[in-house]
Amino acid sequence: MSGVDWRSVWALTLDHPLFSVALTLIAFQLALALYRRSGWLVLQPVMVGMLLVVGTLYLCGIDYASYRADASMIAVLVGPATVA
């Protein structure tokens, strides 16, 4: 039985287009839970979620252009919802 090369698994996970979508949704849910638990006005979920996404992108070494391209599915859905 051979061992699993976790570095290649992690690299494949980071390169997957749904990683950006999942990162965005998880960051927002964490920020929303933090806001609801604390009740502080300065912990707005969109702002804290954005900081979580930016921090994760920085730590994982992902550039914003590739994140934006992969997370475009969310932008397509949020645009009409914002206008409506």
MOGIJO-V597329 format. One record per residue. RES is the residue in one small letter. OMEGA is omega in whole degrees, 0 to 359 (none if undefined). Layout:
res=[RES & RES]
omega=[OMEGA & OMEGA]
This chain:
res=[m & s & g & v & d & w & r & s & v & w & a & l & t & l & d & h & p & l & f & s & v & a & l & t & l & i & a & f & q & l & a & l & a & l & y & r & r & s & g & w & l & v & l & q & p & v & m & v & g & m & l & l & v & v & g & t & l & y & l & c & g & i & d & y & a & s & y & r & a & d & a & s & m & i & a & v & l & v & g & p & a & t & v & a]
omega=[182 & 180 & 179 & 176 & 186 & 177 & 179 & 177 & 179 & 179 & 178 & 178 & 180 & 182 & 182 & 182 & 181 & 176 & 180 & 178 & 180 & 178 & 180 & 181 & 179 & 179 & 179 & 179 & 176 & 179 & 178 & 177 & 178 & 179 & 180 & 181 & 184 & 183 & 180 & 182 & 182 & 180 & 178 & 186 & 181 & 181 & 180 & 177 & 178 & 178 & 177 & 179 & 181 & 178 & 179 & 178 & 180 & 181 & 181 & 179 & 180 & 179 & 186 & 182 & 180 & 176 & 182 & 179 & 181 & 181 & 182 & 177 & 179 & 180 & 179 & 180 & 184 & 181 & 179 & 179 & 178 & 180 & 181 & none]
